Amino acid sequence: MKIYTKTGDKGETSLFGGQRVSKDNLRIASYGTVDELNSILGIAASHLQGGEFKNLIMQLQNDLFNVGADLATPMDKTSGEIIRVDGEGITFLEETIDEWDAKVPALKNFVLPGGSTASSYLHFARTVCRRAEREVVKLSKEIDIGSEVIIYLNRLSDLLFVLARYANVESGTPDVEWQKQSMQ
């Protein structure tokens, strides 16, 4: 199979189901940002040792492929190959947030993005996740995409915050606390 198809050379791409759309379409931007988020998680994972933590990141990466496929598929198209985001995925994120949040010190102050390399990339992933959420919200005002993807991305950004804090704990690096001070 060739990597290049030349079908996008005029600025269009295909959605699942065959519909052709411009590459600057909001649907494409939405799942493109999810893909960007997935890549950043790959960078974060490369800074982790094996084990449960790295496995969780890899599971999230696999799940994000499903999110992208969901966004790339019009709601009226059904296929056994497309896994739609549903309440089960959202519940998984909520339970995972609770599990990993119990492994970090109670939050007493706002924290700045940073600390260990893995934590920094997880904070970066969190901000890209928030951007994806904003783009999906905007998309949802134009077309029906269901509500689950928005909820999923909202919970995922919360989980990424918790995991960034855990990465600091795991590496023995303290969170960087925000110091409220006048601007100079």
SERO-4910 file (N, C-alpha, C, O; in steps of 0.05 Angstrom, whole numbers):
BEGIN
 pado doro    nc1    nc2    nc3   cac1   cac2   cac3    cc1    cc2    cc3    oc1    oc2    oc3
  Met    A     17    -23      0      0      0      0     18     25      0     36     27     16
  Lys    A     12     43    -18     27     68    -19     17     87      3     -6     88     10
  Ile    A     36    103     13     29    123     33     14    147     20     -4    157     32
  Tyr    A     22    155     -4      9    178    -16    -11    168    -37     -7    148    -51
  Thr    A    -34    182    -37    -56    174    -55    -61    196    -76    -73    190    -97
  Lys    A    -52    220    -72    -56    243    -89    -85    253    -90    -92    271   -104
  Thr    A   -103    240    -74   -131    248    -74   -135    274    -58   -157    287    -61
  Gly    A   -116    283    -43   -119    307    -27   -103    330    -39   -101    351    -26
  Asp    A    -93    327    -63    -75    347    -74    -90    374    -81    -76    394    -85
  Lys    A   -116    373    -82   -131    398    -88   -144    409    -63   -163    425    -64
  Gly    A   -134    401    -39   -144    412    -14   -169    400     -3   -183    412     14
  Glu    A   -176    376    -12   -199    362     -2   -191    335      9   -170    324      2
  Thr    A   -208    324     27   -204    298     38   -231    284     41   -251    297     38
  Ser    A   -230    258     46   -255    243     49   -261    237     78   -243    231     94
  Leu    A   -286    240     85   -296    231    111   -302    201    109   -305    190     87
  Phe    A   -305    187    132   -315    160    131   -343    161    119   -359    177    128
  Gly    A   -349    145    100   -374    146     86   -371    158     58   -390    156     42
  Gly    A   -348    169     52   -342    178     25   -345    208     19   -335    217     -2
  Gln    A   -359    223     35   -363    251     30   -337    266     29   -319    262     46
  Arg    A   -333    282      8   -309    299      5   -314    326     17   -334    339     13
  Val    A   -294    335     33   -295    362     46   -268    375     43   -248    363     39
  Ser    A   -269    402     46   -244    417     46   -227    410     70   -238    405     92
  Lys    A   -201    411     67   -183    405     89   -184    426    111   -174    421    133
  Asp    A   -196    449    106   -199    469    127   -226    468    140   -234    485    156
  Asn    A   -242    447    134   -267    442    147   -264    439    177   -244    427    186
  Leu    A   -283    449    193   -281    448    222   -280    419    232   -267    413    252
  Arg    A   -293    400    218   -291    372    226   -263    362    224   -253    348    241
  Ile    A   -249    370    202   -222    361    198   -203    374    218   -186    360    229
  Ala    A   -208    399    224   -192    413    245   -196    399    272   -177    397    287
  Ser    A   -220    391    278   -226    378    303   -211    352    307   -197    348    327
  Tyr    A   -213    334    287   -199    309    290   -170    312    285   -154    295    294
  Gly    A   -161    333    271   -133    338    268   -120    346    295    -98    339    301
  Thr    A   -135    362    311   -125    369    337   -124    345    356   -106    343    372
  Val    A   -143    327    353   -143    303    369   -118    286    361   -105    274    378
  Asp    A   -111    286    335    -87    272    326    -62    286    338    -43    272    346
  Glu    A    -62    312    338    -39    327    350    -36    319    380    -14    314    389
  Leu    A    -59    318    394    -59    310    422    -47    282    425    -31    277    443
  Asn    A    -55    264    407    -45    237    408    -14    236    405     -1    221    418
  Ser    A     -4    252    387     25    253    382     40    264    407     61    253    414
  Ile    A     28    283    420     41    294    445     41    273    467     60    271    482
  Leu    A     20    257    468     19    235    488     41    215    481     53    203    500
  Gly    A     47    211    456     69    193    448     96    204    458    112    188    467
  Ile    A     99    230    456    124    242    467    126    238    497    146    230    508
  Ala    A    103    244    511    103    240    540    109    211    547    125    207    565
  Ala    A     97    192    533    102    164    539    132    157    535    142    139    549
  Ser    A    145    170    516    173    163    511    191    171    535    214    163    536
  His    A    180    188    553    195    197    576    187    181    602    195    189    624
  Leu    A    172    160    598    163    144    620    176    116    618    182    106    597
  Gln    A    180    104    642    188     76    642    164     59    635    141     70    634
  Gly    A    167     34    631    145     16    625    127     15    650    131     29    669
  Gly    A    107     -2    648     89     -6    671     62      6    667     55     15    646
  Glu    A     47      7    689     19     15    689     15     44    678     -4     48    663
  Phe    A     33     62    686     30     90    677     33     92    646     16    104    633
  Lys    A     54     80    636     59     81    607     36     66    592     28     75    571
  Asn    A     27     44    603      6     29    591    -20     46    589    -35     44    570
  Leu    A    -25     62    610    -49     79    610    -47     99    588    -66    104    573
  Ile    A    -24    112    585    -20    132    563    -25    118    536    -38    130    519
  Met    A    -14     94    533    -18     81    507    -47     73    503    -57     74    480
  Gln    A    -62     66    524    -90     61    521   -105     87    513   -123     86    496
  Leu    A    -98    109    525   -110    135    517   -104    141    488   -121    152    474
  Gln    A    -80    135    479    -73    140    451    -91    123    433   -101    133    413
  Asn    A    -95     98    440   -113     81    424   -141     92    424   -155     92    403
  Asp    A   -150    100    447   -177    111    450   -180    137    433   -202    142    421
  Leu    A   -159    153    431   -161    177    415   -164    171    386   -175    187    371
  Phe    A   -154    148    376   -159    140    349   -189    136    345   -200    144    324
  Asn    A   -202    125    365   -231    121    363   -245    148    363   -265    152    349
  Val    A   -236    167    379   -247    194    380   -245    207    352   -264    219    342
  Gly    A   -221    205    341   -217    216    314   -235    204    293   -246    217    276
  Ala    A   -238    177    294   -255    163    275   -284    172    279   -299    175    260
  Asp    A   -292    175    304   -319    184    310   -324    212    298   -344    216    285
  Leu    A   -305    230    302   -308    257    290   -307    257    260   -318    274    247
  Ala    A   -293    237    248   -291    236    219   -314    222    206   -315    219    181
  Thr    A   -333    213    222   -356    198    211   -382    213    216   -390    217    239
  Pro    A   -396    221    195   -422    233    199   -440    215    215   -439    191    213
  Met    A   -457    227    232   -475    212    250   -493    192    235   -501    172    247
  Asp    A   -500    199    211   -519    181    196   -504    157    183   -517    140    172
  Lys    A   -478    156    186   -463    133    175   -458    114    198   -448    121    219
  Thr    A   -464     89    193   -459     68    213   -440     47    201   -442     41    177
  Ser    A   -424     37    217   -405     17    209   -395      2    233   -392     14    255
  Gly    A   -391    -24    230   -381    -40    252   -352    -32    258   -342    -39    279
  Glu    A   -339    -18    240   -311    -10    244   -308     15    260   -287     20    272
  Ile    A   -329     31    262   -327     57    277   -338     52    305   -360     43    309
  Ile    A   -321     59    324   -329     58    352   -336     86    361   -318    104    361
  Arg    A   -361     91    367   -369    117    377   -362    121    406   -363    102    422
  Val    A   -355    145    413   -350    152    441   -377    149    455   -398    158    446
  Asp    A   -376    136    479   -401    132    494   -397    136    523   -375    142    532
  Gly    A   -418    132    538   -416    135    567   -396    117    581   -385    124    601
  Glu    A   -391     94    569   -372     75    581   -344     87    580   -329     85    600
  Gly    A   -336    100    558   -310    113    557   -308    136    576   -286    140    588
  Ile    A   -329    150    580   -329    173    598   -327    163    627   -312    174    643
  Thr    A   -342    142    633   -340    130    660   -312    120    666   -301    123    688
  Phe    A   -299    108    646   -272     99    649   -253    122    656   -237    119    675
  Leu    A   -256    144    643   -240    168    649   -245    178    677   -226    184    692
  Glu    A   -270    179    685   -277    188    712   -265    170    734   -253    180    753
  Glu    A   -267    144    730   -256    125    749   -225    127    749   -213    124    770
  Thr    A   -214    131    726   -184    133    724   -175    159    737   -154    159    750
  Ile    A   -189    181    734   -182    206    748   -182    201    778   -162    208    791
  Asp    A   -203    189    788   -204    184    817   -181    166    827   -170    171    848
  Glu    A   -175    145    811   -154    127    819   -127    141    820   -112    137    839
  Trp    A   -120    156    799    -94    169    798    -92    194    815    -70    201    825
  Asp    A   -114    207    819   -114    231    837   -108    223    866    -97    238    881
  Ala    A   -116    198    873   -110    189    900    -80    184    904    -71    180    927
  Lys    A    -64    184    883    -36    178    884    -19    203    885      6    202    887
  Val    A    -32    227    885    -17    252    885    -25    268    910    -47    264    921
  Pro    A     -7    285    920    -14    302    943    -39    319    937    -43    327    914
  Ala    A    -54    325    958    -77    342    955    -68    369    944    -47    379    951
  Leu    A    -84    380    926    -78    405    913    -84    428    932   -107    431    941
  Lys    A    -64    444    939    -67    467    957    -65    493    942    -75    514    952
  Asn    A    -52    493    920    -47    517    904    -50    510    874    -49    487    867
  Phe    A    -53    531    858    -52    526    829    -23    518    823     -4    527    836
  Val    A    -20    501    803      7    493    795     12    503    766     -6    503    749
  Leu    A     37    510    761     45    517    734     51    492    718     60    472    730
  Pro    A     47    493    692     55    470    676     85    467    677    100    485    672
  Gly    A     94    443    685    123    439    686    130    418    706    114    402    715
  Gly    A    156    418    713    167    397    730    184    379    714    203    388    700
  Ser    A    178    353    715    193    334    699    186    337    669    167    350    662
  Thr    A    202    324    652    197    325    623    170    313    617    155    324    602
  Ala    A    165    289    628    139    276    623    116    293    632     96    296    618
  Ser    A    118    305    656     97    322    666     93    346    648     70    353    642
  Ser    A    114    358    638    112    381    620     97    374    595     80    389    586
  Tyr    A    103    350    584     89    342    559     60    335    565     43    339    548
  Leu    A     55    324    589     27    318    596     11    344    600    -13    345    593
  His    A     23    364    611     10    390    613      5    402    585    -16    413    580
  Phe    A     25    399    568     22    408    540     -2    393    527    -18    405    513
  Ala    A     -3    367    531    -25    351    520    -51    360    531    -71    361    516
  Arg    A    -52    368    557    -77    378    569    -86    403    554   -110    406    549
  Thr    A    -68    421    548    -77    446    535    -86    441    506   -105    454    497
  Val    A    -73    422    493    -82    415    466   -109    400    467   -126    404    450
  Cys    A   -114    385    488   -139    372    492   -161    393    496   -183    390    485
  Arg    A   -155    414    511   -174    436    515   -180    450    488   -203    457    483
  Arg    A   -160    453    471   -165    465    445   -182    447    428   -201    456    415
  Ala    A   -177    421    429   -194    402    414   -223    404    424   -241    404    408
  Glu    A   -226    406    450   -253    409    461   -267    434    450   -290    433    443
  Arg    A   -252    456    450   -264    481    439   -272    478    410   -294    487    402
  Glu    A   -255    465    394   -261    461    366   -285    443    362   -302    447    345
  Val    A   -287    422    379   -310    403    377   -335    417    386   -356    412    374
  Val    A   -334    434    406   -358    450    414   -367    467    390   -391    468    384
  Lys    A   -348    480    377   -355    497    354   -368    480    332   -388    487    320
  Leu    A   -356    456    327   -366    438    307   -395    429    314   -412    427    296
  Ser    A   -399    424    340   -426    414    348   -448    435    344   -471    428    343
  Lys    A   -440    460    341   -460    481    335   -468    481    305   -488    493    298
  Glu    A   -451    468    289   -457    467    260   -470    441    251   -487    441    234
  Ile    A   -461    419    263   -471    392    256   -475    375    280   -463    380    301
  Asp    A   -491    355    277   -496    336    299   -472    317    302   -466    302    283
  Ile    A   -459    318    324   -437    299    330   -443    284    356   -426    268    365
  Gly    A   -467    289    368   -473    277    394   -459    293    415   -443    312    409
  Ser    A   -464    287    440   -452    302    462   -428    288    475   -413    300    490
  Glu    A   -425    262    469   -405    246    483   -376    255    478   -360    254    497
  Val    A   -370    263    454   -342    270    448   -334    295    464   -311    296    474
  Ile    A   -352    314    467   -346    338    483   -341    330    512   -321    339    524
  Ile    A   -358    314    523   -355    305    551   -329    289    554   -314    293    573
  Tyr    A   -323    272    535   -299    255    536   -274    273    536   -256    269    553
  Leu    A   -273    293    519   -249    310    518   -247    327    543   -225    332    553
  Asn    A   -269    335    554   -269    350    579   -257    333    602   -240    343    617
  Arg    A   -266    308    604   -255    291    625   -226    284    619   -210    282    638
  Leu    A   -219    280    594   -192    273    587   -173    295    596   -151    289    606
  Ser    A   -180    320    592   -162    342    600   -159    341    630   -137    347    640
  Asp    A   -180    335    645   -177    333    674   -158    310    681   -141    312    699
  Leu    A   -161    287    667   -143    265    673   -114    272    666    -96    264    681
  Leu    A   -110    286    644    -82    293    637    -70    312    658    -46    310    662
  Phe    A    -86    329    670    -75    345    692    -66    328    715    -44    331    726
  Val    A    -83    309    723    -76    290    744    -51    274    737    -33    270    754
  Leu    A    -50    264    713    -27    248    704     -1    265    703     21    255    709
  Ala    A     -3    291    696     20    308    696     30    311    725     55    310    730
  Arg    A     12    314    744     21    315    772     33    288    781     53    288    795
  Tyr    A     21    266    772     32    240    779     60    236    768     78    225    780
  Ala    A     64    246    743     91    243    731    112    257    748    134    248    750
  Asn    A    105    280    760    123    293    778    128    277    803    151    274    812
  Val    A    107    265    814    110    248    838    129    225    831    147    218    846
  Glu    A    123    212    809    139    188    801    168    195    797    185    178    803
  Ser    A    174    219    787    202    226    782    215    240    807    239    247    806
  Gly    A    200    244    828    210    258    851    214    288    847    229    300    861
  Thr    A    199    299    828    200    327    822    176    341    833    153    332    828
  Pro    A    179    361    849    155    375    860    140    390    838    152    399    819
  Asp    A    114    392    842     98    410    825    109    438    827    120    446    848
  Val    A    106    453    806    115    481    806     90    498    814     72    501    798
  Glu    A     90    508    839     67    523    848     67    551    837     88    564    835
  Trp    A     43    561    831     39    588    822     44    607    845     33    603    867
  Gln    A     60    627    840     67    647    860     52    672    853     59    686    833
  Lys    A     31    679    868     16    703    862     33    727    869     40    730    893
  Gln    A     39    743    850     55    767    854     47    788    833     35    782    813
  Ser    A     55    812    839     48    833    819     66    829    795     88    820    796
  Met    A     55    837    772     70    835    747     90    858    745     84    880    753
  Gln    A    112    852    734    133    872    733    138    882    706    156    900    702
***
